Amino acid sequence: MPRESSGALPAAVLFDMDGTLVDSEAYWMRAEHEIVVAHGATWTHEDALGAVGQALLTTGGMLHDAGVPLEPAEIVAWLVARVNEQLREAVPWRSGVLELLGDLRSADVPCAIVTMSYRSQAEVVADGAPAGTFTHLVTGDEVTHGKPHPEPYLAAAELFGVRAEDCVAIEDSGPGITSALASGARTLGVPAEVPVPPRPGLSRATSLKQIDLEVLRRIASGEVVDLLGTGDLPG
């Protein structure tokens, strides 16, 4: 049975990966550009932004429709391999991530990665963090319905044996935020490549450098905390 939240820190913190934990959207965009150029297709920056946060097969379908003469699954396999190459060279952690993860480890708050990237990529990122940082990985190749469906976040909460409502989810994209909110998780949006407009129940910040354990307590309690554009850091 799911355990009840203590009313203090969240039962778990569920991190999106690309654009939230790591500045890997540029890696994806580079890979998309390379496959498009290789096949003489057309793919604009706006197209690339439209793919942010989508299930990978959706992105594969978009690239197929743009003129890449491969099946979506073949496109995805190529993109995953290419991004993995880049991640193995360097994991580009976003500002404030490692500090926040360290605070959560010290407070014994478990963490998961919830991503539409595939497990092979999530493992590369998880392996780049201190051992034991991420208890679970929920990945795009292991769910039936990808973001913006709530399944990924519901699956993560179930792995921890808690309710999604007792977790805080951290996201950067529209599809991911929709997924997290629909699951019932308390949701924090931190923009990367695309803006994060206000939504009912959505907390926002400019950077994870603004987020500490006290802010997470407030969000976990149901408070909507909006630090976007303030530049305020926890004191």
CYANA upper distance limits for C-alpha pairs under 8 A (distance plus 0.5 A):
  1 MET  CA    161 GLY  CA      7.22
  1 MET  CA    162 VAL  CA      8.25
  2 PRO  CA    158 GLU  CA      8.29
  2 PRO  CA    161 GLY  CA      5.36
  2 PRO  CA    162 VAL  CA      4.72
  2 PRO  CA    163 ARG  CA      6.28
  3 ARG  CA    161 GLY  CA      7.30
  3 ARG  CA    162 VAL  CA      5.86
  3 ARG  CA    163 ARG  CA      7.79
  4 GLU  CA    162 VAL  CA      7.63
  4 GLU  CA    163 ARG  CA      8.03
  4 GLU  CA    166 ASP  CA      7.80
  5 SER  CA      9 LEU  CA      8.48
  5 SER  CA     10 PRO  CA      7.31
  5 SER  CA     11 ALA  CA      6.33
  5 SER  CA    166 ASP  CA      6.03
  6 SER  CA     10 PRO  CA      8.31
  6 SER  CA     11 ALA  CA      8.17
  7 GLY  CA    217 ARG  CA      8.42
  7 GLY  CA    220 ALA  CA      7.98
  7 GLY  CA    221 SER  CA      6.77
  8 ALA  CA    217 ARG  CA      5.91
  8 ALA  CA    220 ALA  CA      7.75
  8 ALA  CA    221 SER  CA      7.63
  9 LEU  CA    109 VAL  CA      8.02
  9 LEU  CA    213 LEU  CA      7.75
  9 LEU  CA    216 LEU  CA      7.05
  9 LEU  CA    217 ARG  CA      5.25
  9 LEU  CA    220 ALA  CA      7.03
 10 PRO  CA    109 VAL  CA      7.74
 10 PRO  CA    166 ASP  CA      6.31
 10 PRO  CA    167 CYS  CA      5.61
 10 PRO  CA    168 VAL  CA      6.62
 10 PRO  CA    216 LEU  CA      7.56
 10 PRO  CA    217 ARG  CA      7.13
 10 PRO  CA    220 ALA  CA      5.86
 11 ALA  CA    109 VAL  CA      7.19
 11 ALA  CA    110 PRO  CA      7.87
 11 ALA  CA    162 VAL  CA      7.39
 11 ALA  CA    166 ASP  CA      6.06
 11 ALA  CA    167 CYS  CA      5.82
 11 ALA  CA    168 VAL  CA      8.50
 12 ALA  CA    109 VAL  CA      6.27
 12 ALA  CA    110 PRO  CA      5.51
 12 ALA  CA    111 CYS  CA      6.09
 12 ALA  CA    112 ALA  CA      8.15
 12 ALA  CA    157 ALA  CA      8.28
 12 ALA  CA    160 PHE  CA      8.10
 12 ALA  CA    166 ASP  CA      7.96
 12 ALA  CA    167 CYS  CA      5.48
 12 ALA  CA    168 VAL  CA      7.11
 13 VAL  CA    109 VAL  CA      7.73
 13 VAL  CA    110 PRO  CA      7.00
 13 VAL  CA    111 CYS  CA      5.36
 13 VAL  CA    112 ALA  CA      7.05
 13 VAL  CA    167 CYS  CA      6.24
 13 VAL  CA    168 VAL  CA      5.44
 13 VAL  CA    169 ALA  CA      6.35
 13 VAL  CA    170 ILE  CA      8.06
 14 LEU  CA    111 CYS  CA      6.26
 14 LEU  CA    112 ALA  CA      5.41
 14 LEU  CA    113 ILE  CA      6.42
 14 LEU  CA    114 VAL  CA      6.81
 14 LEU  CA    153 TYR  CA      8.10
 14 LEU  CA    156 ALA  CA      7.92
 14 LEU  CA    167 CYS  CA      7.58
 14 LEU  CA    168 VAL  CA      6.66
 14 LEU  CA    169 ALA  CA      5.08
 14 LEU  CA    170 ILE  CA      6.77
 15 PHE  CA     20 THR  CA      7.57
 15 PHE  CA     21 LEU  CA      7.43
 15 PHE  CA    111 CYS  CA      7.81
 15 PHE  CA    112 ALA  CA      6.55
 15 PHE  CA    113 ILE  CA      5.38
 15 PHE  CA    114 VAL  CA      6.27
 15 PHE  CA    115 THR  CA      8.42
 15 PHE  CA    169 ALA  CA      6.40
 15 PHE  CA    170 ILE  CA      5.54
 15 PHE  CA    171 GLU  CA      7.20
 16 ASP  CA     20 THR  CA      6.18
 16 ASP  CA     21 LEU  CA      7.19
 16 ASP  CA    113 ILE  CA      6.29
 16 ASP  CA    114 VAL  CA      5.47
 16 ASP  CA    115 THR  CA      5.76
 16 ASP  CA    169 ALA  CA      8.11
 16 ASP  CA    170 ILE  CA      6.59
 16 ASP  CA    171 GLU  CA      5.81
 16 ASP  CA    172 ASP  CA      8.09
 16 ASP  CA    176 GLY  CA      8.03
 17 MET  CA     21 LEU  CA      5.34
 17 MET  CA     22 VAL  CA      6.63
 17 MET  CA    113 ILE  CA      6.78
 17 MET  CA    114 VAL  CA      7.28
 17 MET  CA    115 THR  CA      6.08
 17 MET  CA    117 SER  CA      8.49
 17 MET  CA    122 ALA  CA      8.08
 18 ASP  CA     22 VAL  CA      5.99
 18 ASP  CA     23 ASP  CA      6.86
 18 ASP  CA     24 SER  CA      5.82
 18 ASP  CA     25 GLU  CA      6.43
 18 ASP  CA     53 GLY  CA      8.41
 18 ASP  CA    115 THR  CA      7.92
 18 ASP  CA    117 SER  CA      8.37
 19 GLY  CA     23 ASP  CA      5.46
 19 GLY  CA     24 SER  CA      6.55
 19 GLY  CA     25 GLU  CA      6.32
 19 GLY  CA     94 ARG  CA      8.19
 19 GLY  CA    171 GLU  CA      8.46
 19 GLY  CA    172 ASP  CA      6.53
 19 GLY  CA    173 SER  CA      8.47
 19 GLY  CA    191 PRO  CA      8.32
 19 GLY  CA    192 ALA  CA      6.04
 19 GLY  CA    193 GLU  CA      7.71
 20 THR  CA     94 ARG  CA      7.38
 20 THR  CA    170 ILE  CA      7.66
 20 THR  CA    171 GLU  CA      6.39
 20 THR  CA    172 ASP  CA      6.13
 20 THR  CA    190 VAL  CA      7.56
 20 THR  CA    191 PRO  CA      8.48
 20 THR  CA    192 ALA  CA      7.75
 21 LEU  CA     93 TRP  CA      6.42
 21 LEU  CA     94 ARG  CA      6.19
 21 LEU  CA     97 VAL  CA      6.70
 22 VAL  CA     91 VAL  CA      7.44
 22 VAL  CA     92 PRO  CA      5.73
 22 VAL  CA     93 TRP  CA      4.79
 22 VAL  CA     94 ARG  CA      5.49
 23 ASP  CA     92 PRO  CA      5.89
 23 ASP  CA     93 TRP  CA      6.67
 23 ASP  CA     94 ARG  CA      6.19
 23 ASP  CA    192 ALA  CA      8.35
 24 SER  CA     28 TRP  CA      6.99
 24 SER  CA     87 LEU  CA      8.46
 24 SER  CA     92 PRO  CA      7.18
 25 GLU  CA     29 MET  CA      6.63
 25 GLU  CA     52 VAL  CA      7.97
 25 GLU  CA    193 GLU  CA      7.89
 26 ALA  CA     30 ARG  CA      6.53
 27 TYR  CA     31 ALA  CA      6.73
 27 TYR  CA     83 VAL  CA      6.30
 27 TYR  CA     86 GLN  CA      7.31
 28 TRP  CA     32 GLU  CA      6.60
 28 TRP  CA     79 LEU  CA      7.75
 28 TRP  CA     83 VAL  CA      6.70
 29 MET  CA     33 HIS  CA      6.56
 29 MET  CA     48 ALA  CA      6.76
 30 ARG  CA     34 GLU  CA      6.65
 31 ALA  CA     35 ILE  CA      6.81
 31 ALA  CA     79 LEU  CA      6.33
 31 ALA  CA     82 ARG  CA      6.70
 31 ALA  CA     83 VAL  CA      7.15
 32 GLU  CA     36 VAL  CA      6.67
 32 GLU  CA     48 ALA  CA      8.19
 32 GLU  CA     63 LEU  CA      8.41
 32 GLU  CA     79 LEU  CA      7.42
 33 HIS  CA     37 VAL  CA      6.59
 33 HIS  CA     43 TRP  CA      7.58
 34 GLU  CA     38 ALA  CA      6.57
 35 ILE  CA     39 HIS  CA      6.88
 35 ILE  CA     68 VAL  CA      8.00
 35 ILE  CA     79 LEU  CA      8.49
 36 VAL  CA     40 GLY  CA      6.46
 36 VAL  CA     41 ALA  CA      5.43
 36 VAL  CA     42 THR  CA      6.93
 36 VAL  CA     43 TRP  CA      7.13
 36 VAL  CA     63 LEU  CA      8.14
 36 VAL  CA     67 GLY  CA      8.25
 36 VAL  CA     68 VAL  CA      6.77
 37 VAL  CA     41 ALA  CA      6.81
 37 VAL  CA     42 THR  CA      8.35
 39 HIS  CA     67 GLY  CA      8.14
 39 HIS  CA     68 VAL  CA      6.34
 39 HIS  CA     69 PRO  CA      7.80
 40 GLY  CA     67 GLY  CA      8.07
 40 GLY  CA     68 VAL  CA      8.12
 41 ALA  CA     66 ALA  CA      6.61
 41 ALA  CA     67 GLY  CA      5.19
 41 ALA  CA     68 VAL  CA      6.28
 42 THR  CA     66 ALA  CA      6.33
 42 THR  CA     67 GLY  CA      7.21
 43 TRP  CA     47 ASP  CA      6.46
 43 TRP  CA     48 ALA  CA      7.66
 43 TRP  CA     63 LEU  CA      8.05
 43 TRP  CA     66 ALA  CA      6.98
 44 THR  CA     48 ALA  CA      6.92
 45 HIS  CA     49 LEU  CA      6.74
 46 GLU  CA     50 GLY  CA      6.67
 47 ASP  CA     51 ALA  CA      7.01
 48 ALA  CA     52 VAL  CA      7.30
 49 LEU  CA    193 GLU  CA      7.73
 49 LEU  CA    194 VAL  CA      7.55
 51 ALA  CA     58 THR  CA      8.34
 51 ALA  CA     59 THR  CA      6.12
 51 ALA  CA     62 MET  CA      8.40
 52 VAL  CA    173 SER  CA      7.21
 52 VAL  CA    193 GLU  CA      8.41
 53 GLY  CA    116 MET  CA      7.78
 53 GLY  CA    147 LYS  CA      7.88
 53 GLY  CA    173 SER  CA      6.01
 53 GLY  CA    174 GLY  CA      7.52
 53 GLY  CA    175 PRO  CA      6.09
 53 GLY  CA    176 GLY  CA      6.48
 54 GLN  CA     58 THR  CA      6.76
 54 GLN  CA     59 THR  CA      6.99
 54 GLN  CA    116 MET  CA      7.60
 54 GLN  CA    146 GLY  CA      8.27
 54 GLN  CA    147 LYS  CA      6.96
 54 GLN  CA    148 PRO  CA      8.03
 54 GLN  CA    175 PRO  CA      6.90
 54 GLN  CA    176 GLY  CA      8.48
 55 ALA  CA     59 THR  CA      7.10
 55 ALA  CA    116 MET  CA      5.84
 55 ALA  CA    117 SER  CA      8.19
 55 ALA  CA    140 GLY  CA      7.16
 55 ALA  CA    146 GLY  CA      5.97
 55 ALA  CA    147 LYS  CA      6.71
 56 LEU  CA     60 GLY  CA      6.59
 56 LEU  CA     76 VAL  CA      6.81
 56 LEU  CA    116 MET  CA      6.95
 56 LEU  CA    117 SER  CA      7.26
 56 LEU  CA    140 GLY  CA      7.77
 57 LEU  CA     61 GLY  CA      6.55
 57 LEU  CA     72 PRO  CA      6.46
 57 LEU  CA     73 ALA  CA      6.86
 57 LEU  CA     76 VAL  CA      7.02
 58 THR  CA     62 MET  CA      6.75
 58 THR  CA     72 PRO  CA      8.36
 59 THR  CA     63 LEU  CA      6.74
 59 THR  CA     72 PRO  CA      8.31
 59 THR  CA     76 VAL  CA      8.23
 60 GLY  CA     64 HIS  CA      6.62
 60 GLY  CA     71 GLU  CA      8.14
 60 GLY  CA     72 PRO  CA      4.68
 60 GLY  CA     73 ALA  CA      7.07
 60 GLY  CA     74 GLU  CA      8.46
 60 GLY  CA     75 ILE  CA      5.96
 60 GLY  CA     76 VAL  CA      6.02
 61 GLY  CA     65 ASP  CA      6.61
 61 GLY  CA     71 GLU  CA      8.22
 61 GLY  CA     72 PRO  CA      5.48
 62 MET  CA     66 ALA  CA      6.66
 63 LEU  CA     67 GLY  CA      7.04
 63 LEU  CA     68 VAL  CA      6.33
 63 LEU  CA     72 PRO  CA      8.09
 63 LEU  CA     75 ILE  CA      8.19
 64 HIS  CA     68 VAL  CA      5.18
 64 HIS  CA     69 PRO  CA      6.69
 64 HIS  CA     70 LEU  CA      6.89
 64 HIS  CA     71 GLU  CA      7.22
 64 HIS  CA     72 PRO  CA      6.69
 64 HIS  CA     75 ILE  CA      8.27
 70 LEU  CA     74 GLU  CA      6.56
 70 LEU  CA     75 ILE  CA      6.68
 71 GLU  CA     75 ILE  CA      6.83
 72 PRO  CA     76 VAL  CA      6.66
 73 ALA  CA     77 ALA  CA      6.70
 74 GLU  CA     78 TRP  CA      6.85
 75 ILE  CA     79 LEU  CA      6.71
 76 VAL  CA     80 VAL  CA      6.50
 77 ALA  CA     81 ALA  CA      6.74
 78 TRP  CA     82 ARG  CA      6.68
 79 LEU  CA     83 VAL  CA      6.58
 80 VAL  CA     84 ASN  CA      6.49
 80 VAL  CA    117 SER  CA      8.32
 80 VAL  CA    118 TYR  CA      7.97
 80 VAL  CA    121 GLN  CA      7.83
 81 ALA  CA     85 GLU  CA      6.83
 82 ARG  CA     86 GLN  CA      7.17
 83 VAL  CA     87 LEU  CA      6.70
 83 VAL  CA    121 GLN  CA      8.41
 84 ASN  CA     88 ARG  CA      6.61
 84 ASN  CA    120 SER  CA      8.27
 84 ASN  CA    121 GLN  CA      6.43
 84 ASN  CA    124 VAL  CA      8.03
 85 GLU  CA     89 GLU  CA      7.14
 86 GLN  CA     90 ALA  CA      7.08
 87 LEU  CA     91 VAL  CA      5.64
 87 LEU  CA     92 PRO  CA      8.20
 87 LEU  CA    121 GLN  CA      8.43
 87 LEU  CA    124 VAL  CA      7.51
 87 LEU  CA    125 VAL  CA      7.96
 88 ARG  CA    124 VAL  CA      7.49
 91 VAL  CA    125 VAL  CA      7.00
 91 VAL  CA    128 GLY  CA      7.22
 93 TRP  CA     97 VAL  CA      7.03
 93 TRP  CA     98 LEU  CA      7.91
 94 ARG  CA    208 LEU  CA      8.47
 95 SER  CA    207 SER  CA      7.43
 95 SER  CA    208 LEU  CA      7.04
 95 SER  CA    209 LYS  CA      6.90
 96 GLY  CA    100 LEU  CA      6.70
 96 GLY  CA    207 SER  CA      7.65
 96 GLY  CA    208 LEU  CA      5.45
 96 GLY  CA    209 LYS  CA      4.76
 96 GLY  CA    210 GLN  CA      8.38
 97 VAL  CA    101 LEU  CA      6.61
 97 VAL  CA    208 LEU  CA      6.71
 97 VAL  CA    209 LYS  CA      7.93
 98 LEU  CA    102 GLY  CA      6.57
 98 LEU  CA    129 ALA  CA      8.24
 99 GLU  CA    103 ASP  CA      6.83
100 LEU  CA    104 LEU  CA      6.73
100 LEU  CA    208 LEU  CA      7.95
100 LEU  CA    209 LYS  CA      8.30
100 LEU  CA    211 ILE  CA      7.74
100 LEU  CA    212 ASP  CA      6.97
101 LEU  CA    105 ARG  CA      6.67
101 LEU  CA    133 THR  CA      7.57
102 GLY  CA    106 SER  CA      6.72
103 ASP  CA    107 ALA  CA      6.75
103 ASP  CA    212 ASP  CA      8.12
103 ASP  CA    213 LEU  CA      7.68
104 LEU  CA    108 ASP  CA      6.59
104 LEU  CA    109 VAL  CA      5.62
104 LEU  CA    110 PRO  CA      7.70
104 LEU  CA    111 CYS  CA      8.39
104 LEU  CA    213 LEU  CA      7.91
105 ARG  CA    109 VAL  CA      6.54
105 ARG  CA    110 PRO  CA      7.63
105 ARG  CA    133 THR  CA      7.25
110 PRO  CA    133 THR  CA      8.19
110 PRO  CA    134 PHE  CA      7.53
110 PRO  CA    135 THR  CA      6.88
111 CYS  CA    133 THR  CA      7.21
111 CYS  CA    134 PHE  CA      5.52
111 CYS  CA    135 THR  CA      6.37
111 CYS  CA    136 HIS  CA      7.67
112 ALA  CA    134 PHE  CA      5.54
112 ALA  CA    135 THR  CA      6.21
112 ALA  CA    136 HIS  CA      5.29
112 ALA  CA    137 LEU  CA      6.08
112 ALA  CA    138 VAL  CA      8.00
112 ALA  CA    156 ALA  CA      7.61
113 ILE  CA    122 ALA  CA      7.83
113 ILE  CA    134 PHE  CA      7.34
113 ILE  CA    136 HIS  CA      7.11
113 ILE  CA    137 LEU  CA      5.37
113 ILE  CA    138 VAL  CA      6.65
113 ILE  CA    139 THR  CA      8.35
114 VAL  CA    137 LEU  CA      6.63
114 VAL  CA    138 VAL  CA      5.24
114 VAL  CA    139 THR  CA      6.57
114 VAL  CA    152 PRO  CA      6.97
114 VAL  CA    153 TYR  CA      7.30
114 VAL  CA    156 ALA  CA      7.58
115 THR  CA    122 ALA  CA      8.08
115 THR  CA    137 LEU  CA      8.48
115 THR  CA    138 VAL  CA      6.79
115 THR  CA    139 THR  CA      5.54
115 THR  CA    140 GLY  CA      6.60
115 THR  CA    152 PRO  CA      8.30
116 MET  CA    139 THR  CA      5.95
116 MET  CA    140 GLY  CA      4.37
116 MET  CA    141 ASP  CA      7.96
116 MET  CA    146 GLY  CA      7.07
116 MET  CA    147 LYS  CA      7.56
117 SER  CA    121 GLN  CA      6.95
117 SER  CA    122 ALA  CA      7.33
117 SER  CA    139 THR  CA      6.44
117 SER  CA    140 GLY  CA      5.82
117 SER  CA    141 ASP  CA      8.01
118 TYR  CA    122 ALA  CA      6.92
118 TYR  CA    139 THR  CA      5.76
118 TYR  CA    140 GLY  CA      5.74
118 TYR  CA    141 ASP  CA      5.84
118 TYR  CA    142 GLU  CA      8.43
119 ARG  CA    123 GLU  CA      6.43
119 ARG  CA    137 LEU  CA      7.97
119 ARG  CA    138 VAL  CA      8.24
119 ARG  CA    139 THR  CA      5.96
119 ARG  CA    140 GLY  CA      7.97
119 ARG  CA    141 ASP  CA      7.46
120 SER  CA    124 VAL  CA      7.08
121 GLN  CA    125 VAL  CA      7.00
122 ALA  CA    126 ALA  CA      6.50
122 ALA  CA    137 LEU  CA      7.59
122 ALA  CA    139 THR  CA      7.81
123 GLU  CA    127 ASP  CA      6.34
124 VAL  CA    128 GLY  CA      6.91
125 VAL  CA    129 ALA  CA      7.41
126 ALA  CA    133 THR  CA      7.99
126 ALA  CA    134 PHE  CA      7.07
127 ASP  CA    131 ALA  CA      7.69
129 ALA  CA    133 THR  CA      6.97
136 HIS  CA    156 ALA  CA      7.89
136 HIS  CA    159 LEU  CA      7.86
137 LEU  CA    156 ALA  CA      8.19
138 VAL  CA    142 GLU  CA      7.45
138 VAL  CA    143 VAL  CA      8.17
138 VAL  CA    152 PRO  CA      6.97
138 VAL  CA    155 ALA  CA      7.80
138 VAL  CA    156 ALA  CA      6.78
139 THR  CA    143 VAL  CA      7.33
139 THR  CA    152 PRO  CA      8.18
140 GLY  CA    146 GLY  CA      6.72
143 VAL  CA    151 GLU  CA      7.73
143 VAL  CA    152 PRO  CA      7.09
144 THR  CA    151 GLU  CA      8.24
145 HIS  CA    149 HIS  CA      6.45
145 HIS  CA    150 PRO  CA      8.46
145 HIS  CA    151 GLU  CA      6.62
145 HIS  CA    152 PRO  CA      8.01
146 GLY  CA    150 PRO  CA      8.31
146 GLY  CA    151 GLU  CA      7.42
146 GLY  CA    152 PRO  CA      7.05
147 LYS  CA    151 GLU  CA      8.08
147 LYS  CA    152 PRO  CA      7.43
147 LYS  CA    175 PRO  CA      6.16
147 LYS  CA    176 GLY  CA      6.18
147 LYS  CA    178 THR  CA      8.11
147 LYS  CA    179 SER  CA      5.86
148 PRO  CA    174 GLY  CA      8.46
148 PRO  CA    175 PRO  CA      4.87
148 PRO  CA    176 GLY  CA      6.18
148 PRO  CA    177 ILE  CA      8.02
148 PRO  CA    178 THR  CA      5.88
148 PRO  CA    179 SER  CA      4.81
149 HIS  CA    178 THR  CA      7.97
149 HIS  CA    179 SER  CA      5.53
149 HIS  CA    182 ALA  CA      7.96
150 PRO  CA    154 LEU  CA      6.69
150 PRO  CA    178 THR  CA      8.16
150 PRO  CA    179 SER  CA      4.81
150 PRO  CA    180 ALA  CA      6.64
150 PRO  CA    181 LEU  CA      8.21
150 PRO  CA    182 ALA  CA      5.89
150 PRO  CA    183 SER  CA      5.26
151 GLU  CA    155 ALA  CA      6.37
151 GLU  CA    179 SER  CA      8.03
151 GLU  CA    183 SER  CA      7.75
152 PRO  CA    156 ALA  CA      6.82
152 PRO  CA    179 SER  CA      8.05
153 TYR  CA    157 ALA  CA      6.79
153 TYR  CA    164 ALA  CA      7.52
153 TYR  CA    169 ALA  CA      8.45
153 TYR  CA    179 SER  CA      7.55
153 TYR  CA    180 ALA  CA      6.48
153 TYR  CA    183 SER  CA      6.58
153 TYR  CA    185 ALA  CA      8.13
154 LEU  CA    158 GLU  CA      6.69
154 LEU  CA    163 ARG  CA      8.50
154 LEU  CA    164 ALA  CA      6.53
154 LEU  CA    183 SER  CA      6.26
155 ALA  CA    159 LEU  CA      6.77
156 ALA  CA    160 PHE  CA      7.16
157 ALA  CA    161 GLY  CA      6.71
157 ALA  CA    162 VAL  CA      5.84
157 ALA  CA    163 ARG  CA      6.28
157 ALA  CA    164 ALA  CA      5.65
157 ALA  CA    167 CYS  CA      7.79
158 GLU  CA    162 VAL  CA      6.50
158 GLU  CA    163 ARG  CA      7.59
158 GLU  CA    164 ALA  CA      8.37
162 VAL  CA    166 ASP  CA      7.36
162 VAL  CA    167 CYS  CA      8.35
163 ARG  CA    167 CYS  CA      7.55
164 ALA  CA    168 VAL  CA      8.50
164 ALA  CA    183 SER  CA      6.77
164 ALA  CA    184 GLY  CA      6.12
164 ALA  CA    185 ALA  CA      5.24
164 ALA  CA    186 ARG  CA      8.45
165 GLU  CA    183 SER  CA      8.14
165 GLU  CA    184 GLY  CA      5.39
165 GLU  CA    185 ALA  CA      4.94
165 GLU  CA    186 ARG  CA      6.76
166 ASP  CA    185 ALA  CA      7.16
166 ASP  CA    186 ARG  CA      7.87
166 ASP  CA    220 ALA  CA      7.16
167 CYS  CA    185 ALA  CA      5.95
167 CYS  CA    186 ARG  CA      6.68
167 CYS  CA    220 ALA  CA      7.28
168 VAL  CA    185 ALA  CA      6.22
168 VAL  CA    186 ARG  CA      5.18
168 VAL  CA    187 THR  CA      6.14
168 VAL  CA    188 LEU  CA      7.74
168 VAL  CA    216 LEU  CA      7.95
168 VAL  CA    219 ILE  CA      7.76
168 VAL  CA    220 ALA  CA      6.64
169 ALA  CA    180 ALA  CA      6.78
169 ALA  CA    185 ALA  CA      6.58
169 ALA  CA    186 ARG  CA      6.58
169 ALA  CA    187 THR  CA      5.28
169 ALA  CA    188 LEU  CA      6.66
170 ILE  CA    187 THR  CA      6.42
170 ILE  CA    188 LEU  CA      5.30
170 ILE  CA    189 GLY  CA      6.46
170 ILE  CA    190 VAL  CA      7.79
171 GLU  CA    176 GLY  CA      6.43
171 GLU  CA    177 ILE  CA      6.32
171 GLU  CA    180 ALA  CA      8.50
171 GLU  CA    187 THR  CA      7.94
171 GLU  CA    188 LEU  CA      6.76
171 GLU  CA    189 GLY  CA      5.48
171 GLU  CA    190 VAL  CA      6.66
171 GLU  CA    191 PRO  CA      8.42
172 ASP  CA    176 GLY  CA      7.53
172 ASP  CA    177 ILE  CA      7.64
172 ASP  CA    189 GLY  CA      5.85
172 ASP  CA    190 VAL  CA      5.42
172 ASP  CA    191 PRO  CA      5.25
172 ASP  CA    192 ALA  CA      6.46
172 ASP  CA    194 VAL  CA      8.16
172 ASP  CA    196 VAL  CA      7.60
173 SER  CA    177 ILE  CA      6.57
173 SER  CA    189 GLY  CA      8.13
173 SER  CA    191 PRO  CA      7.49
173 SER  CA    192 ALA  CA      8.32
173 SER  CA    194 VAL  CA      7.15
173 SER  CA    195 PRO  CA      8.32
173 SER  CA    196 VAL  CA      7.49
174 GLY  CA    178 THR  CA      6.59
174 GLY  CA    196 VAL  CA      7.60
175 PRO  CA    179 SER  CA      6.70
176 GLY  CA    180 ALA  CA      6.68
177 ILE  CA    181 LEU  CA      6.53
177 ILE  CA    187 THR  CA      7.56
177 ILE  CA    188 LEU  CA      8.50
177 ILE  CA    189 GLY  CA      7.36
178 THR  CA    182 ALA  CA      6.47
179 SER  CA    183 SER  CA      6.79
180 ALA  CA    184 GLY  CA      7.19
180 ALA  CA    185 ALA  CA      6.18
180 ALA  CA    186 ARG  CA      8.13
180 ALA  CA    187 THR  CA      6.78
181 LEU  CA    185 ALA  CA      6.24
181 LEU  CA    186 ARG  CA      7.41
181 LEU  CA    187 THR  CA      6.68
181 LEU  CA    201 GLY  CA      8.26
181 LEU  CA    202 LEU  CA      8.23
186 ARG  CA    201 GLY  CA      8.05
186 ARG  CA    202 LEU  CA      8.01
186 ARG  CA    219 ILE  CA      6.96
186 ARG  CA    220 ALA  CA      6.59
186 ARG  CA    222 GLY  CA      7.35
187 THR  CA    201 GLY  CA      7.91
187 THR  CA    202 LEU  CA      6.05
187 THR  CA    203 SER  CA      6.64
187 THR  CA    219 ILE  CA      8.26
188 LEU  CA    202 LEU  CA      6.50
188 LEU  CA    203 SER  CA      5.09
188 LEU  CA    204 ARG  CA      5.80
188 LEU  CA    205 ALA  CA      7.85
188 LEU  CA    219 ILE  CA      8.43
189 GLY  CA    196 VAL  CA      6.93
189 GLY  CA    202 LEU  CA      7.40
189 GLY  CA    203 SER  CA      6.65
189 GLY  CA    204 ARG  CA      5.17
189 GLY  CA    205 ALA  CA      6.98
190 VAL  CA    196 VAL  CA      7.51
190 VAL  CA    204 ARG  CA      6.36
190 VAL  CA    205 ALA  CA      5.71
190 VAL  CA    206 THR  CA      6.23
190 VAL  CA    207 SER  CA      6.60
190 VAL  CA    208 LEU  CA      7.75
190 VAL  CA    228 LEU  CA      8.44
191 PRO  CA    195 PRO  CA      6.01
191 PRO  CA    196 VAL  CA      6.01
191 PRO  CA    205 ALA  CA      8.28
191 PRO  CA    206 THR  CA      7.16
191 PRO  CA    207 SER  CA      8.32
196 VAL  CA    204 ARG  CA      8.20
198 PRO  CA    202 LEU  CA      7.18
198 PRO  CA    204 ARG  CA      8.31
201 GLY  CA    224 VAL  CA      6.50
202 LEU  CA    224 VAL  CA      6.69
202 LEU  CA    225 VAL  CA      8.37
203 SER  CA    219 ILE  CA      7.72
203 SER  CA    224 VAL  CA      5.37
203 SER  CA    225 VAL  CA      5.22
203 SER  CA    226 ASP  CA      5.73
203 SER  CA    227 LEU  CA      8.39
204 ARG  CA    225 VAL  CA      6.92
204 ARG  CA    226 ASP  CA      5.22
204 ARG  CA    227 LEU  CA      6.24
204 ARG  CA    228 LEU  CA      5.94
205 ALA  CA    210 GLN  CA      7.28
205 ALA  CA    211 ILE  CA      8.27
205 ALA  CA    226 ASP  CA      6.65
205 ALA  CA    227 LEU  CA      4.98
205 ALA  CA    228 LEU  CA      4.72
205 ALA  CA    229 GLY  CA      7.87
206 THR  CA    210 GLN  CA      7.86
206 THR  CA    227 LEU  CA      7.02
206 THR  CA    228 LEU  CA      5.12
206 THR  CA    229 GLY  CA      6.40
206 THR  CA    230 THR  CA      8.12
206 THR  CA    231 GLY  CA      7.39
207 SER  CA    211 ILE  CA      8.08
209 LYS  CA    233 LEU  CA      7.29
210 GLN  CA    227 LEU  CA      8.18
210 GLN  CA    231 GLY  CA      8.10
210 GLN  CA    232 ASP  CA      7.01
210 GLN  CA    233 LEU  CA      5.03
210 GLN  CA    234 PRO  CA      6.29
211 ILE  CA    215 VAL  CA      6.28
211 ILE  CA    216 LEU  CA      7.50
211 ILE  CA    233 LEU  CA      8.02
211 ILE  CA    234 PRO  CA      7.30
212 ASP  CA    216 LEU  CA      6.90
212 ASP  CA    234 PRO  CA      7.13
213 LEU  CA    217 ARG  CA      6.66
214 GLU  CA    218 ARG  CA      6.88
215 VAL  CA    219 ILE  CA      6.78
215 VAL  CA    225 VAL  CA      8.23
215 VAL  CA    234 PRO  CA      8.34
216 LEU  CA    220 ALA  CA      6.42
217 ARG  CA    221 SER  CA      6.65
218 ARG  CA    222 GLY  CA      7.27
218 ARG  CA    223 GLU  CA      6.03
218 ARG  CA    224 VAL  CA      8.34
218 ARG  CA    225 VAL  CA      7.99
219 ILE  CA    223 GLU  CA      5.50
219 ILE  CA    224 VAL  CA      6.61
219 ILE  CA    225 VAL  CA      7.04
227 LEU  CA    231 GLY  CA      7.62
227 LEU  CA    232 ASP  CA      7.37
